[in-house]
Amino acid sequence: MKTLLANPVLVKEIKLRFRSMKSFTGILFYLLAMSIFVFGFILLTTSFSGSGYFRPDESFMLFTMMTYIQLGLIVFITPALTAGTISTEREKQTLNILLTTSQSSFQIIFGKMTSSIAFLLLMIVSGLPIYSLVFLYGGVSPSQLLAIFLFYFLTLLTIGSLGVMFSTLIRKTIVAIIVTYGAMIFLVAVTGFFMIISMQISQMNMTAAAFSPLTHFWASINPAVVLFTLLQPSYADELQAMTLVPLPLWAGYSVVYALLAAGALFVAVKRLRVNMNKYK
């Protein structure tokens, strides 16, 4: 771990990113927008109810909305931060210089990916004080908040790994970004569509279970559905009972996304120096 954190590529990239005023200005406006949203929601809710109280069920609704906003932030910003890490170096004709250093392929890939997602990690962590407001009104447990942030980290790591892999495989940055966003559309929208289709087919066939195991599979790799089960554990139990699959959705999600992240990093490391072998 000490060797990974002492990575010169990682140190250089983090210094360049976090010494820029754009990074902290972006975090400032993000926190301002979240604060306006939270306090505006509380104000409007208490005004419309006429009681002047913010109930635990309303607090949970606010927490749910904030949680999905954070998920949207991860899904739509991470590809833009990671899909140009290697291809940008190639377009600037500085990749060959980087490859002639003593850094291994894994150190280069790890440093580029970590520096790219570090900004988004900082943005998510900086929103914790705003998240903590829900504990003043109840409705959310600390263990639930911890589970959701672990879910965020795994999702962010997987998307970042896919972005770095496409950046390594594709020469043009804009094409790598488009392909990475296409992968996100598949994971979020297409898997949800397949889940709905499999539910409809199962109900039309009148199977013993209301839904087929295939429905469980598509649900377990869809970030929005898995996040909903973390917010509403009763829905996860109901889906398990109807599909007759004992594996929790979060467990399947963790396995599939961990394998995706590891596979993407493996491909990126192996393909980084693929064109240098012919010169040996």
C-alpha positions in Angstrom: 0.0 0.0 0.0 2.8 2.4 0.8 4.4 1.7 -2.6 1.1 2.5 -4.3 0.6 5.7 -2.5 4.2 6.8 -3.2 3.5 6.5 -6.9 5.0 9.5 -8.7 2.3 9.5 -11.3 -0.4 9.6 -8.6 1.4 12.4 -6.7 1.9 14.5 -9.8 -1.7 14.1 -11.1 -3.2 14.9 -7.6 -1.1 18.0 -7.3 -2.1 19.2 -10.7 -5.8 18.6 -10.1 -6.1 19.9 -6.6 -3.9 23.0 -7.0 -6.4 24.2 -9.6 -9.1 26.7 -8.4 -11.6 25.0 -10.7 -11.7 21.9 -8.5 -12.5 23.7 -5.3 -14.9 26.1 -7.1 -16.7 23.0 -8.5 -17.0 21.6 -4.9 -18.1 24.9 -3.6 -21.0 25.2 -6.1 -21.9 21.6 -5.6 -22.2 22.1 -1.8 -24.2 25.3 -2.3 -26.6 23.6 -4.7 -27.0 20.7 -2.3 -27.6 23.0 0.7 -30.2 25.1 -1.2 -31.9 21.8 -2.2 -32.0 20.4 1.3 -33.1 23.6 3.2 -35.5 24.4 0.4 -37.1 20.9 0.7 -37.4 21.3 4.5 -38.9 24.7 4.2 -41.4 23.8 1.6 -42.4 20.6 3.4 -43.0 22.3 6.7 -44.9 25.1 5.0 -47.2 22.8 3.1 -47.9 20.6 6.0 -48.8 23.5 8.2 -47.5 21.8 11.3 -44.1 23.3 11.3 -42.5 19.9 12.0 -40.3 17.8 9.7 -41.3 14.2 10.2 -39.1 11.1 10.0 -40.8 9.8 6.8 -40.2 13.2 5.2 -36.6 13.0 6.3 -36.2 9.6 4.7 -37.7 11.0 1.5 -35.1 13.8 1.5 -32.4 11.2 2.2 -33.6 9.1 -0.8 -33.6 12.0 -3.1 -30.1 13.1 -2.0 -28.9 9.5 -2.4 -30.1 9.3 -6.0 -28.6 12.7 -6.8 -25.2 11.4 -5.7 -25.6 8.2 -7.8 -26.4 10.4 -10.8 -23.3 12.4 -10.0 -21.1 9.3 -10.0 -22.6 7.8 -13.2 -22.4 10.9 -15.3 -19.2 12.6 -14.1 -16.9 9.6 -13.6 -16.7 8.7 -17.3 -15.7 12.3 -18.1 -12.9 12.2 -15.5 -11.4 8.8 -16.3 -12.0 8.1 -20.0 -9.3 10.6 -21.1 -6.6 9.6 -18.7 -4.4 7.6 -21.2 -5.8 8.7 -24.5 -5.0 12.4 -23.6 -1.4 11.5 -23.0 -1.3 9.7 -26.3 -2.8 12.7 -28.1 -0.3 15.0 -26.5 2.5 12.6 -27.5 3.7 12.3 -23.9 2.7 8.7 -23.4 5.9 7.3 -24.9 7.9 9.5 -22.4 5.8 8.2 -19.5 6.4 4.6 -20.6 10.1 5.0 -20.6 10.2 5.8 -16.9 10.8 3.2 -14.2 7.1 3.1 -13.4 5.3 -0.2 -14.1 2.2 -0.4 -16.2 0.1 -1.0 -13.1 1.6 2.0 -11.3 0.7 4.2 -14.3 -2.8 2.9 -14.6 -3.4 3.0 -10.8 -2.0 6.5 -10.5 -4.1 7.8 -13.4 -7.3 6.2 -12.3 -6.9 7.1 -8.6 -6.1 10.8 -9.3 -9.1 11.0 -11.6 -11.7 9.6 -9.1 -10.1 11.3 -6.1 -11.9 14.6 -6.9 -15.2 12.9 -7.1 -14.5 11.0 -3.8 -13.7 14.3 -2.2 -16.9 15.8 -3.5 -19.0 12.9 -2.1 -17.2 13.0 1.3 -17.6 16.8 1.5 -21.4 16.3 1.3 -21.4 14.3 4.6 -22.3 17.3 6.8 -25.3 17.9 4.6 -26.2 14.2 4.8 -25.9 14.3 8.6 -28.9 16.7 8.7 -31.2 13.8 8.2 -30.1 12.3 11.6 -31.6 15.3 13.3 -35.1 14.2 12.2 -34.7 10.4 12.2 -35.8 7.9 9.6 -32.2 6.9 8.6 -29.8 4.7 10.5 -26.0 5.2 10.5 -25.5 1.6 9.2 -27.7 2.4 6.2 -25.6 5.5 5.5 -22.4 3.4 5.7 -23.8 0.7 3.4 -24.7 3.4 0.8 -21.3 5.0 0.9 -19.7 1.6 0.4 -22.0 1.1 -2.6 -20.9 4.5 -3.9 -17.2 3.5 -3.6 -17.6 0.2 -5.4 -19.7 1.8 -8.2 -17.2 4.7 -8.6 -14.2 2.2 -8.7 -15.9 0.1 -11.4 -16.9 3.0 -13.6 -13.4 4.5 -13.2 -11.8 1.2 -14.1 -14.0 0.9 -17.2 -13.1 4.5 -18.2 -9.4 3.9 -17.9 -9.7 0.6 -19.9 -11.5 2.3 -22.8 -9.0 5.2 -22.6 -6.2 2.6 -23.0 -7.8 0.7 -25.8 -9.1 3.7 -27.8 -6.8 6.3 -29.2 -9.2 9.2 -29.4 -10.4 10.8 -26.1 -13.9 11.8 -27.4 -14.5 8.2 -28.6 -13.4 6.7 -25.3 -15.7 9.0 -23.4 -18.6 8.1 -25.7 -18.0 4.4 -25.3 -17.7 4.7 -21.5 -21.0 6.6 -21.4 -22.5 3.8 -23.6 -21.4 1.3 -21.0 -23.1 3.4 -18.3 -26.3 3.5 -20.3 -26.2 -0.3 -20.6 -25.6 -0.8 -16.8 -28.3 1.7 -15.8 -30.9 1.8 -18.5 -30.6 -1.4 -20.6 -30.3 -3.7 -17.6 -33.4 -2.1 -16.1 -35.2 -2.6 -19.5 -34.2 -6.3 -19.5 -35.4 -6.7 -15.9 -38.8 -5.3 -16.8 -39.0 -7.6 -19.9 -38.0 -10.7 -17.9 -40.7 -9.8 -15.3 -43.3 -9.5 -18.0 -42.3 -12.8 -19.6 -42.4 -14.6 -16.3 -45.9 -13.3 -15.5 -47.1 -14.2 -19.0 -45.8 -17.8 -18.6 -47.4 -18.2 -15.2 -44.3 -19.8 -13.7 -44.3 -21.0 -10.1 -42.4 -18.0 -9.0 -43.7 -14.6 -10.0 -40.4 -13.7 -11.6 -37.6 -15.8 -13.1 -34.1 -16.0 -11.8 -33.1 -13.9 -14.8 -35.0 -11.0 -13.3 -32.9 -11.3 -10.2 -29.7 -11.2 -12.3 -30.6 -8.1 -14.2 -31.8 -6.4 -11.0 -28.5 -7.3 -9.2 -26.3 -5.5 -11.7 -28.5 -2.4 -12.0 -27.2 0.4 -9.7 -30.5 2.1 -9.3 -32.4 -1.0 -8.3 -29.6 -2.2 -5.9 -29.6 1.3 -4.3 -33.4 1.1 -3.9 -33.0 -2.2 -2.0 -30.5 -0.6 0.3 -33.0 2.1 1.0 -35.9 -0.3 1.2 -34.6 -3.7 2.5 -38.2 -5.1 2.5 -38.3 -4.8 -1.3 -35.1 -6.9 -1.6 -36.6 -9.6 0.6 -39.8 -9.6 -1.5 -37.8 -9.9 -4.8 -35.8 -12.8 -3.4 -38.9 -14.6 -2.4 -40.5 -14.1 -5.8 -37.5 -15.2 -7.8 -36.5 -18.0 -5.4 -32.9 -16.8 -5.5 -31.5 -16.7 -1.9 -28.6 -14.4 -2.9 -29.1 -10.8 -1.8 -29.0 -8.2 -4.6 -26.2 -6.3 -2.9 -24.0 -9.5 -2.8 -24.5 -10.2 -6.5 -23.8 -6.5 -7.3 -20.6 -6.6 -5.2 -19.3 -9.7 -6.9 -20.2 -8.6 -10.5 -18.8 -5.1 -10.1 -15.7 -6.2 -8.3 -15.0 -8.6 -11.2 -15.7 -5.9 -13.7 -13.3 -3.5 -12.0 -10.6 -6.1 -11.7 -11.0 -7.3 -15.3 -11.0 -3.7 -16.6 -7.8 -2.9 -14.7 -6.2 -6.1 -15.9 -7.0 -5.3 -19.6 -5.7 -1.7 -19.2 -2.4 -2.8 -17.7 -1.9 -5.5 -20.3 -2.7 -3.3 -23.2 -0.8 -0.2 -22.1 2.6 -1.4 -23.5 1.2 -3.7 -26.2 2.8 -1.8 -29.0 6.3 -1.7 -27.4 6.9 -5.5 -27.7 7.8 -5.3 -31.4 10.7 -3.0 -30.6 12.4 -5.5 -28.2 
